[in-house]
């Protein structure tokens, strides 16, 4: 949209500049030519009046009279030829070769005056005018491009805010934070989005409450029925009755499992809690938690910030993923452990966790994130859980380098040129305790 708005604005300005600049480019040289011609004719008329005045006073007319009119300071040098009534021809200045501007004057006393100047000055002034028009047109075009980009950005920014709010709404944050954009149509959409979010929040709450109530109400009679069937199965003397009671008991247990699964699905589909989080705050929290254990082990823990871009994720999930990686580094790595952030191409961020240990073997690397896979006697659940937590926020966790080991966590973000505080609420951070995790 921004590109289209810029193109339309630039095309409009280009048409306007062309309609104004093209006539100026044609009229400008003509105006310069007419100005030089008028100046030459004025010089010739002034000289002729001087000659007529001398003739009227019976004074001699010599070449010295003409020399001051050849070219004063700032004037185009001229060639002057004066024919007197007695047949004498007086001349001043150098004859001009090539194209010239010419002015002629004749007096009642029979004196003819010819004055010529070179067109080189006219051409040079015309080029100056053309250059000024071209420069002014270029400046106007560049200003139009900058203004168009700025205005397009102002128009597109509220739409990006809307997209971020819709993403929040889809991830379960049913009340996105919005601010008026000043554009009536976009503000109408924002208001409708807020109303939709409120209705969705009410419906989700009602559905979750219904699922919880239904599962609670069903669990009690199903439990009683199971106990009754177990009693019948235990006390029955007939094998056929005992067999039927066992079949019924299996069906009740299956129904109980279905109820539990429906309740679990209802809870898991209620949406996530993705927020705009500052990696600096996450790093500070992890530093407070892990700096002392690393110091006790005689190792150094370093956090470096390579970007100020905010990430879109669940604070508790990010903290738990980093805690898993740091605990694995503490237990199985070596040397200095470095946690660094960097901006990804587009609008994401990367978090790298690296140490100077032996790394991951080639045999273990392909299955490092699989459950119950561990190279050093662990349970093999920590990294699998961390990968699932990253995926639940739309990110990913990878082993980007085997030796020395580097684990990379990718998180989605918003464009760094926009202010996500206007849309996305800042999240609080959950401190994740040091649990027993294994690779």
The 8 nearest C-alpha neighbors of each residue, nearest first, counted from 0:
[[1, 3, 2, 4, 155, 151, 5, 154],
 [2, 0, 151, 4, 3, 5, 155, 152],
 [3, 1, 5, 0, 4, 6, 151, 148],
 [2, 4, 0, 6, 5, 1, 7, 8],
 [3, 5, 1, 7, 6, 2, 151, 0],
 [6, 4, 2, 147, 8, 3, 7, 148],
 [5, 7, 3, 9, 4, 8, 10, 2],
 [8, 6, 10, 4, 9, 5, 3, 11],
 [9, 7, 11, 5, 10, 6, 147, 4],
 [8, 10, 12, 6, 11, 7, 13, 5],
 [11, 9, 13, 7, 12, 8, 6, 14],
 [10, 12, 8, 14, 9, 13, 7, 15],
 [11, 13, 15, 9, 14, 10, 16, 8],
 [14, 12, 10, 16, 11, 15, 9, 17],
 [13, 15, 17, 11, 12, 16, 18, 10],
 [16, 14, 12, 18, 17, 13, 19, 11],
 [17, 15, 13, 19, 20, 18, 14, 12],
 [18, 16, 20, 14, 19, 15, 21, 13],
 [17, 19, 15, 16, 20, 21, 14, 22],
 [20, 18, 16, 17, 21, 22, 15, 23],
 [19, 21, 23, 17, 16, 22, 18, 24],
 [20, 22, 24, 23, 17, 19, 18, 25],
 [23, 21, 25, 24, 20, 26, 19, 18],
 [24, 22, 26, 20, 25, 21, 27, 19],
 [23, 25, 21, 22, 27, 26, 129, 20],
 [26, 24, 22, 23, 27, 28, 21, 29],
 [25, 27, 23, 29, 24, 28, 22, 30],
 [26, 28, 30, 29, 24, 23, 25, 128],
 [29, 27, 125, 31, 30, 26, 32, 25],
 [30, 28, 32, 26, 31, 27, 33, 25],
 [29, 31, 27, 33, 28, 32, 34, 26],
 [30, 32, 28, 34, 29, 33, 125, 35],
 [33, 31, 29, 35, 34, 30, 121, 28],
 [34, 32, 36, 30, 35, 31, 37, 29],
 [33, 35, 31, 37, 32, 36, 30, 38],
 [34, 36, 38, 32, 37, 33, 39, 31],
 [37, 35, 33, 39, 38, 34, 32, 40],
 [36, 38, 34, 40, 39, 35, 33, 41],
 [37, 39, 35, 41, 36, 40, 34, 42],
 [40, 38, 36, 42, 41, 37, 35, 43],
 [39, 41, 43, 37, 102, 42, 38, 44],
 [40, 42, 38, 44, 39, 43, 45, 37],
 [43, 41, 39, 45, 40, 44, 46, 38],
 [42, 44, 40, 46, 41, 45, 47, 39],
 [45, 43, 47, 41, 46, 42, 40, 48],
 [44, 46, 42, 48, 47, 43, 41, 49],
 [47, 45, 49, 43, 48, 44, 42, 50],
 [46, 48, 50, 44, 49, 45, 51, 43],
 [49, 47, 51, 45, 50, 46, 52, 44],
 [48, 50, 46, 52, 47, 51, 53, 45],
 [51, 49, 47, 53, 52, 48, 54, 46],
 [52, 50, 54, 48, 53, 49, 55, 47],
 [51, 53, 55, 49, 50, 54, 48, 56],
 [54, 52, 58, 56, 50, 55, 51, 57],
 [53, 55, 57, 51, 56, 52, 58, 50],
 [54, 56, 52, 53, 57, 51, 58, 50],
 [57, 55, 53, 54, 58, 52, 51, 59],
 [58, 56, 54, 55, 53, 59, 52, 60],
 [59, 57, 53, 56, 54, 60, 55, 52],
 [58, 60, 61, 57, 53, 54, 56, 64],
 [59, 61, 58, 64, 62, 53, 50, 54],
 [62, 60, 63, 64, 59, 89, 65, 90],
 [63, 61, 64, 65, 89, 90, 91, 66],
 [64, 62, 61, 65, 66, 67, 60, 91],
 [63, 65, 62, 61, 66, 60, 67, 68],
 [64, 66, 63, 62, 68, 67, 91, 69],
 [65, 67, 69, 68, 63, 91, 64, 62],
 [68, 66, 69, 65, 70, 71, 64, 63],
 [69, 67, 66, 70, 65, 71, 46, 42],
 [70, 68, 77, 66, 67, 76, 92, 78],
 [71, 69, 76, 68, 74, 77, 75, 72],
 [70, 72, 74, 73, 68, 67, 69, 76],
 [71, 73, 74, 70, 75, 76, 69, 67],
 [74, 72, 71, 75, 70, 76, 120, 69],
 [75, 73, 71, 70, 72, 76, 77, 69],
 [74, 76, 70, 77, 116, 73, 120, 117],
 [77, 75, 70, 69, 116, 74, 78, 71],
 [78, 76, 116, 69, 115, 70, 75, 92],
 [77, 79, 92, 115, 114, 94, 93, 91],
 [80, 78, 114, 91, 90, 113, 77, 92],
 [79, 81, 90, 113, 89, 112, 114, 91],
 [82, 80, 112, 89, 88, 111, 90, 83],
 [83, 81, 88, 111, 110, 87, 89, 86],
 [84, 82, 110, 87, 85, 86, 81, 88],
 [83, 85, 109, 86, 110, 82, 108, 87],
 [86, 84, 83, 87, 82, 109, 88, 110],
 [87, 85, 84, 83, 82, 88, 110, 89],
 [86, 88, 83, 85, 82, 89, 84, 81],
 [89, 87, 82, 81, 83, 86, 90, 80],
 [88, 90, 81, 80, 62, 82, 87, 91],
 [91, 89, 80, 79, 81, 62, 88, 92],
 [90, 92, 79, 66, 65, 78, 80, 62],
 [91, 93, 78, 69, 77, 79, 94, 90],
 [92, 94, 78, 95, 91, 77, 79, 76],
 [93, 95, 78, 92, 96, 77, 115, 79],
 [96, 94, 93, 117, 97, 78, 116, 99],
 [97, 95, 94, 98, 99, 117, 93, 116],
 [98, 96, 99, 95, 117, 118, 119, 94],
 [97, 99, 118, 117, 96, 100, 95, 119],
 [100, 98, 117, 118, 116, 115, 101, 97],
 [99, 101, 116, 115, 118, 117, 36, 102],
 [100, 102, 115, 114, 99, 116, 103, 113],
 [101, 103, 114, 40, 113, 39, 115, 43],
 [104, 102, 113, 112, 114, 101, 105, 43],
 [103, 105, 112, 111, 113, 44, 43, 106],
 [106, 104, 111, 110, 112, 109, 107, 103],
 [105, 107, 108, 110, 109, 111, 104, 47],
 [108, 106, 109, 105, 110, 51, 111, 84],
 [107, 109, 106, 110, 84, 51, 105, 54],
 [110, 108, 84, 107, 106, 111, 83, 105],
 [109, 111, 83, 106, 84, 82, 105, 108],
 [112, 110, 105, 82, 104, 81, 109, 106],
 [111, 113, 81, 104, 103, 80, 105, 82],
 [114, 112, 103, 80, 79, 102, 81, 104],
 [113, 115, 79, 102, 78, 101, 103, 43],
 [116, 114, 101, 78, 77, 100, 99, 102],
 [117, 115, 77, 100, 99, 76, 75, 78],
 [116, 118, 99, 119, 100, 98, 95, 120],
 [117, 119, 121, 99, 120, 98, 100, 122],
 [120, 118, 122, 121, 117, 123, 98, 99],
 [121, 119, 123, 122, 118, 124, 117, 75],
 [120, 122, 118, 124, 119, 123, 32, 125],
 [121, 123, 125, 119, 120, 124, 126, 118],
 [124, 122, 120, 126, 125, 121, 119, 127],
 [125, 123, 127, 121, 126, 122, 120, 128],
 [126, 124, 28, 122, 128, 127, 123, 121],
 [127, 125, 129, 123, 124, 128, 130, 122],
 [126, 128, 124, 130, 125, 129, 131, 123],
 [127, 129, 125, 131, 126, 130, 132, 27],
 [130, 128, 126, 132, 131, 127, 24, 133],
 [131, 129, 133, 127, 128, 132, 126, 134],
 [130, 132, 134, 128, 133, 129, 135, 127],
 [131, 133, 129, 135, 130, 134, 136, 128],
 [132, 134, 130, 136, 131, 135, 137, 129],
 [135, 133, 131, 137, 136, 132, 130, 138],
 [134, 136, 132, 138, 137, 133, 131, 139],
 [135, 137, 133, 139, 134, 138, 132, 140],
 [136, 138, 140, 134, 139, 135, 133, 141],
 [139, 137, 135, 141, 140, 136, 142, 134],
 [138, 140, 136, 142, 137, 141, 143, 135],
 [139, 141, 143, 137, 138, 142, 136, 144],
 [142, 140, 144, 138, 143, 139, 137, 145],
 [141, 143, 139, 145, 144, 140, 146, 138],
 [142, 144, 140, 146, 141, 145, 147, 139],
 [145, 143, 147, 141, 142, 146, 9, 148],
 [146, 144, 142, 148, 147, 143, 149, 141],
 [145, 147, 149, 143, 148, 144, 150, 142],
 [148, 146, 144, 5, 150, 145, 149, 143],
 [149, 147, 151, 145, 146, 150, 5, 152],
 [150, 148, 146, 152, 147, 151, 145, 153],
 [149, 151, 153, 147, 152, 148, 146, 154],
 [152, 150, 148, 1, 154, 153, 149, 4],
 [151, 153, 155, 149, 150, 154, 156, 148],
 [154, 152, 150, 151, 156, 155, 149, 157],
 [153, 155, 151, 152, 156, 150, 157, 158],
 [154, 156, 152, 158, 153, 157, 151, 1],
 [155, 157, 159, 158, 153, 154, 152, 160],
 [158, 156, 160, 159, 155, 180, 161, 154],
 [157, 159, 161, 155, 160, 156, 162, 154],
 [160, 158, 162, 156, 161, 157, 163, 155],
 [159, 161, 157, 163, 158, 162, 422, 164],
 [160, 162, 158, 164, 159, 163, 165, 157],
 [161, 163, 159, 165, 164, 160, 166, 158],
 [162, 164, 166, 160, 165, 161, 159, 167],
 [165, 163, 161, 167, 166, 162, 175, 160],
 [164, 166, 168, 162, 167, 163, 161, 169],
 [167, 165, 163, 169, 164, 168, 170, 162],
 [168, 166, 164, 170, 172, 165, 169, 163],
 [167, 169, 165, 172, 173, 166, 171, 170],
 [168, 170, 166, 167, 171, 165, 172, 270],
 [171, 169, 271, 167, 270, 168, 172, 166],
 [270, 170, 172, 271, 168, 169, 173, 272],
 [173, 171, 168, 167, 174, 170, 272, 175],
 [172, 174, 196, 168, 200, 171, 175, 197],
 [173, 175, 172, 196, 176, 197, 193, 168],
 [176, 174, 164, 173, 177, 167, 172, 168],
 [177, 175, 422, 423, 174, 424, 178, 421],
 [178, 176, 422, 175, 421, 179, 189, 164],
 [177, 179, 180, 421, 176, 422, 189, 186],
 [180, 178, 181, 186, 177, 182, 189, 185],
 [179, 181, 182, 157, 186, 178, 185, 183],
 [180, 182, 179, 183, 186, 185, 184, 157],
 [183, 181, 180, 185, 184, 186, 179, 154],
 [182, 184, 186, 185, 181, 187, 180, 188],
 [185, 183, 187, 186, 182, 188, 189, 181],
 [184, 186, 188, 187, 182, 183, 189, 180],
 [185, 187, 189, 183, 188, 184, 179, 182],
 [188, 186, 190, 184, 185, 189, 183, 191],
 [189, 187, 185, 191, 186, 190, 192, 184],
 [190, 188, 186, 192, 187, 191, 185, 193],
 [191, 189, 193, 187, 192, 188, 186, 194],
 [190, 192, 194, 188, 193, 189, 195, 187],
 [193, 191, 189, 195, 190, 194, 188, 196],
 [194, 192, 196, 190, 191, 195, 197, 189],
 [195, 193, 191, 197, 196, 192, 198, 190],
 [194, 196, 192, 198, 193, 197, 199, 191],
 [197, 195, 193, 199, 173, 194, 198, 174],
 [196, 198, 200, 194, 199, 195, 193, 201],
 [199, 197, 195, 201, 200, 196, 202, 194],
 [200, 198, 196, 202, 201, 197, 203, 195],
 [201, 199, 197, 203, 173, 198, 202, 196],
 [202, 200, 204, 198, 199, 203, 205, 197],
 [201, 203, 205, 199, 204, 200, 206, 198],
 [204, 202, 206, 200, 205, 201, 199, 207],
 [203, 205, 201, 207, 202, 206, 208, 200],
 [204, 206, 202, 208, 203, 207, 209, 201],
 [207, 205, 209, 203, 208, 204, 202, 210],
 [208, 206, 210, 204, 209, 205, 203, 211],
 [207, 209, 211, 205, 206, 210, 212, 204],
 [208, 210, 206, 212, 207, 211, 213, 205],
 [211, 209, 207, 213, 208, 212, 214, 262],
 [212, 210, 208, 214, 209, 213, 215, 207],
 [213, 211, 215, 209, 210, 214, 216, 208],
 [214, 212, 210, 216, 215, 211, 209, 217],
 [213, 215, 217, 211, 216, 212, 218, 210],
 [216, 214, 212, 218, 213, 217, 211, 219],
 [215, 217, 213, 214, 218, 212, 219, 220],
 [218, 216, 214, 215, 219, 220, 213, 221],
 [217, 219, 221, 215, 216, 220, 214, 222],
 [218, 220, 222, 221, 217, 216, 223, 215],
 [221, 219, 223, 222, 217, 218, 224, 216],
 [222, 220, 224, 218, 223, 219, 225, 217],
 [221, 223, 225, 219, 220, 224, 218, 226],
 [224, 222, 220, 226, 221, 225, 227, 219],
 [223, 225, 221, 227, 226, 222, 220, 228],
 [226, 224, 222, 228, 227, 223, 248, 221],
 [225, 227, 229, 223, 224, 228, 230, 222],
 [228, 226, 224, 230, 229, 225, 223, 231],
 [227, 229, 231, 225, 230, 226, 244, 248],
 [228, 230, 232, 226, 227, 231, 233, 225],
 [229, 231, 233, 227, 228, 232, 234, 226],
 [232, 230, 228, 234, 233, 229, 235, 227],
 [233, 231, 241, 229, 244, 230, 235, 234],
 [232, 234, 230, 231, 235, 229, 241, 228],
 [235, 233, 231, 232, 230, 236, 241, 229],
 [234, 236, 232, 231, 237, 241, 233, 240],
 [237, 235, 238, 234, 241, 240, 233, 232],
 [236, 238, 240, 239, 235, 241, 242, 234],
 [239, 237, 241, 240, 242, 236, 235, 243],
 [238, 240, 242, 241, 237, 243, 244, 236],
 [241, 239, 243, 237, 242, 238, 244, 235],
 [240, 242, 232, 238, 244, 239, 243, 235],
 [241, 243, 239, 245, 240, 244, 238, 246],
 [244, 242, 246, 240, 245, 241, 247, 239],
 [243, 245, 247, 241, 232, 242, 246, 228],
 [244, 246, 248, 242, 243, 247, 241, 249],
 [247, 245, 243, 249, 248, 244, 242, 250],
 [248, 246, 250, 244, 249, 245, 243, 251],
 [247, 249, 245, 251, 246, 250, 228, 225],
 [250, 248, 252, 246, 247, 251, 253, 245],
 [249, 251, 253, 247, 248, 252, 254, 246],
 [252, 250, 254, 248, 253, 249, 255, 247],
 [253, 251, 255, 249, 254, 250, 248, 256],
 [252, 254, 250, 256, 251, 255, 249, 257],
 [253, 255, 251, 257, 256, 252, 250, 258],
 [254, 256, 252, 258, 253, 257, 251, 259],
 [257, 255, 253, 259, 254, 258, 260, 252],
 [258, 256, 254, 260, 255, 259, 261, 253],
 [259, 257, 261, 255, 260, 256, 214, 262],
 [260, 258, 256, 262, 257, 261, 263, 255],
 [259, 261, 263, 257, 262, 258, 256, 264],
 [262, 260, 264, 258, 263, 259, 265, 257],
 [263, 261, 265, 259, 260, 264, 210, 258],
 [262, 264, 260, 266, 261, 265, 259, 267],
 [265, 263, 261, 267, 266, 262, 268, 260],
 [266, 264, 262, 268, 263, 267, 261, 207],
 [265, 267, 263, 264, 269, 268, 262, 207],
 [266, 268, 264, 269, 265, 263, 270, 271],
 [269, 267, 270, 265, 266, 264, 271, 171],
 [268, 270, 266, 267, 171, 265, 203, 271],
 [171, 271, 269, 170, 268, 272, 267, 172],
 [272, 270, 171, 170, 273, 172, 269, 313],
 [271, 273, 313, 172, 171, 274, 170, 270],
 [272, 274, 312, 313, 271, 311, 170, 392],
 [275, 273, 311, 312, 426, 276, 313, 423],
 [274, 276, 311, 310, 425, 423, 309, 424],
 [277, 275, 310, 309, 426, 274, 425, 278],
 [278, 276, 309, 279, 280, 310, 281, 275],
 [277, 279, 281, 280, 282, 276, 309, 310],
 [278, 280, 282, 277, 281, 283, 304, 307],
 [281, 279, 283, 278, 282, 277, 284, 276],
 [280, 282, 278, 284, 279, 283, 285, 277],
 [281, 283, 285, 279, 280, 284, 286, 278],
 [284, 282, 286, 280, 281, 285, 279, 287],
 [283, 285, 281, 287, 282, 286, 280, 288],
 [286, 284, 288, 282, 287, 283, 289, 281],
 [285, 287, 283, 290, 289, 288, 284, 282],
 [288, 286, 284, 285, 289, 290, 283, 291],
 [287, 289, 285, 286, 290, 284, 291, 432],
 [288, 290, 286, 292, 291, 287, 285, 293],
 [289, 291, 286, 293, 292, 287, 288, 294],
 [290, 292, 294, 293, 289, 295, 288, 287],
 [293, 291, 295, 294, 289, 290, 296, 288],
 [294, 292, 296, 298, 290, 291, 295, 299],
 [295, 293, 291, 297, 296, 292, 298, 290],
 [296, 294, 292, 297, 293, 291, 298, 290],
 [295, 297, 293, 294, 298, 292, 329, 291],
 [298, 296, 294, 295, 293, 299, 292, 334],
 [297, 299, 293, 294, 296, 335, 334, 300],
 [298, 300, 335, 293, 336, 294, 301, 297],
 [299, 301, 336, 335, 337, 290, 293, 298],
 [302, 300, 337, 338, 336, 299, 303, 335],
 [301, 303, 338, 339, 337, 282, 300, 304],
 [304, 302, 339, 338, 305, 301, 340, 337],
 [305, 303, 340, 306, 339, 302, 279, 341],
 [306, 304, 341, 340, 303, 339, 342, 307],
 [305, 307, 341, 308, 304, 342, 340, 348],
 [306, 308, 309, 305, 304, 277, 278, 279],
 [307, 309, 306, 415, 310, 342, 348, 412],
 [310, 308, 277, 276, 275, 412, 307, 311],
 [311, 309, 412, 276, 275, 411, 410, 312],
 [310, 312, 275, 412, 411, 274, 273, 276],
 [313, 311, 273, 274, 392, 310, 314, 275],
 [312, 314, 273, 316, 272, 315, 274, 317],
 [315, 313, 428, 317, 316, 312, 318, 429],
 [314, 316, 429, 318, 317, 313, 319, 428],
 [315, 317, 319, 313, 318, 314, 388, 320],
 [318, 316, 320, 314, 319, 315, 321, 313],
 [317, 319, 315, 321, 316, 320, 322, 314],
 [318, 320, 322, 316, 321, 317, 431, 315],
 [319, 321, 385, 323, 317, 322, 318, 316],
 [322, 320, 324, 318, 323, 319, 325, 317],
 [321, 323, 319, 325, 320, 324, 326, 318],
 [324, 322, 320, 326, 321, 325, 319, 327],
 [323, 325, 321, 327, 322, 326, 328, 320],
 [326, 324, 328, 322, 327, 323, 321, 329],
 [325, 327, 329, 323, 328, 324, 322, 330],
 [328, 326, 324, 330, 329, 325, 331, 323],
 [327, 329, 332, 325, 326, 331, 330, 324],
 [330, 328, 326, 327, 332, 331, 325, 293],
 [331, 329, 327, 328, 332, 326, 333, 325],
 [330, 332, 328, 327, 329, 333, 356, 375],
 [333, 331, 356, 328, 329, 330, 354, 355],
 [332, 334, 356, 355, 354, 335, 331, 328],
 [335, 333, 355, 298, 354, 356, 336, 299],
 [334, 336, 299, 354, 298, 300, 355, 337],
 [335, 337, 354, 300, 353, 301, 299, 334],
 [338, 336, 301, 353, 352, 302, 300, 354],
 [337, 339, 352, 302, 351, 301, 303, 353],
 [340, 338, 303, 351, 350, 304, 302, 337],
 [339, 341, 350, 305, 304, 349, 306, 351],
 [342, 340, 305, 306, 349, 348, 343, 350],
 [341, 343, 348, 306, 349, 347, 344, 340],
 [344, 342, 348, 347, 345, 349, 346, 341],
 [343, 345, 346, 342, 347, 348, 341, 349],
 [344, 346, 343, 347, 414, 342, 412, 413],
 [345, 347, 414, 412, 413, 344, 343, 411],
 [348, 346, 411, 412, 343, 410, 345, 342],
 [347, 349, 342, 343, 410, 341, 409, 411],
 [350, 348, 409, 341, 340, 408, 342, 343],
 [349, 351, 340, 408, 407, 339, 409, 341],
 [352, 350, 407, 339, 338, 406, 353, 340],
 [351, 353, 338, 406, 405, 337, 407, 350],
 [354, 352, 405, 337, 336, 404, 351, 406],
 [355, 353, 336, 335, 356, 333, 334, 337],
 [354, 356, 334, 333, 403, 335, 332, 357],
 [357, 355, 333, 332, 358, 354, 403, 334],
 [358, 356, 403, 402, 332, 359, 355, 333],
 [357, 359, 402, 404, 403, 356, 401, 360],
 [360, 358, 401, 364, 402, 404, 361, 363],
 [359, 361, 363, 362, 364, 358, 401, 402],
 [360, 362, 364, 363, 359, 365, 401, 358],
 [361, 363, 360, 364, 365, 366, 359, 367],
 [362, 364, 360, 361, 366, 367, 365, 359],
 [363, 365, 367, 361, 366, 362, 359, 360],
 [366, 364, 363, 367, 362, 361, 368, 369],
 [367, 365, 369, 368, 364, 363, 372, 362],
 [366, 368, 364, 369, 363, 365, 372, 438],
 [369, 367, 383, 382, 366, 370, 386, 372],
 [370, 368, 366, 383, 367, 372, 371, 379],
 [369, 371, 380, 379, 372, 383, 368, 382],
 [372, 370, 379, 378, 380, 373, 369, 377],
 [373, 371, 379, 370, 369, 367, 366, 374],
 [374, 372, 379, 438, 377, 375, 376, 371],
 [373, 375, 376, 363, 438, 372, 377, 379],
 [376, 374, 373, 377, 438, 437, 331, 378],
 [375, 377, 373, 374, 378, 437, 379, 438],
 [378, 376, 437, 373, 379, 375, 438, 374],
 [377, 379, 437, 371, 380, 373, 376, 438],
 [378, 380, 371, 372, 438, 373, 437, 370],
 [381, 379, 383, 370, 378, 382, 371, 384],
 [382, 380, 436, 384, 437, 383, 379, 438],
 [381, 383, 385, 368, 384, 380, 386, 438],
 [384, 382, 368, 386, 380, 385, 381, 370],
 [383, 385, 387, 381, 382, 386, 380, 388],
 [386, 384, 320, 382, 388, 387, 383, 381],
 [387, 385, 389, 383, 396, 388, 384, 382],
 [388, 386, 390, 384, 385, 389, 391, 383],
 [387, 389, 385, 391, 386, 390, 316, 384],
 [390, 388, 394, 386, 395, 387, 391, 392],
 [391, 389, 394, 393, 387, 392, 395, 388],
 [390, 392, 388, 389, 393, 387, 394, 271],
 [393, 391, 390, 312, 394, 389, 313, 273],
 [392, 394, 390, 391, 389, 411, 395, 410],
 [395, 393, 410, 390, 389, 409, 392, 411],
 [394, 396, 389, 409, 390, 408, 397, 386],
 [395, 397, 408, 386, 407, 389, 409, 394],
 [398, 396, 407, 399, 406, 395, 408, 386],
 [397, 399, 406, 400, 405, 407, 401, 396],
 [398, 400, 405, 397, 406, 407, 401, 404],
 [401, 399, 405, 404, 398, 402, 403, 406],
 [400, 402, 404, 359, 358, 403, 405, 398],
 [403, 401, 358, 404, 400, 357, 359, 405],
 [402, 404, 358, 355, 401, 356, 357, 354],
 [405, 403, 358, 401, 402, 400, 353, 354],
 [404, 406, 353, 400, 352, 399, 398, 407],
 [407, 405, 398, 352, 351, 399, 397, 353],
 [406, 408, 351, 397, 350, 396, 399, 398],
 [407, 409, 396, 350, 349, 395, 351, 397],
 [410, 408, 349, 394, 395, 348, 396, 407],
 [411, 409, 394, 348, 347, 310, 349, 412],
 [410, 412, 347, 311, 310, 394, 348, 346],
 [411, 413, 310, 347, 311, 346, 309, 410],
 [412, 414, 346, 415, 309, 419, 310, 347],
 [415, 413, 346, 416, 417, 412, 345, 308],
 [414, 416, 417, 308, 413, 346, 418, 309],
 [417, 415, 414, 418, 413, 308, 419, 156],
 [418, 416, 415, 414, 419, 156, 413, 159],
 [417, 419, 420, 421, 416, 415, 422, 414],
 [418, 420, 421, 422, 423, 417, 413, 275],
 [421, 419, 423, 422, 418, 424, 425, 275],
 [420, 422, 419, 418, 423, 177, 178, 176],
 [423, 421, 176, 177, 420, 419, 160, 164],
 [422, 424, 420, 419, 275, 176, 274, 421],
 [425, 423, 426, 420, 274, 275, 422, 176],
 [424, 426, 275, 276, 274, 423, 427, 420],
 [427, 425, 274, 276, 424, 428, 275, 314],
 [426, 428, 429, 314, 425, 276, 315, 274],
 [429, 427, 314, 315, 430, 426, 281, 318],
 [428, 430, 315, 431, 314, 427, 318, 316],
 [431, 429, 432, 428, 318, 284, 315, 285],
 [430, 432, 319, 429, 318, 433, 322, 315],
 [433, 431, 434, 430, 322, 288, 319, 429],
 [434, 432, 431, 435, 322, 326, 323, 288],
 [433, 435, 432, 436, 431, 323, 326, 322],
 [434, 436, 433, 437, 381, 326, 323, 377],
 [437, 435, 381, 434, 323, 380, 438, 327],
 [438, 436, 377, 379, 378, 381, 380, 327],
 [437, 379, 373, 377, 382, 381, 327, 374]]
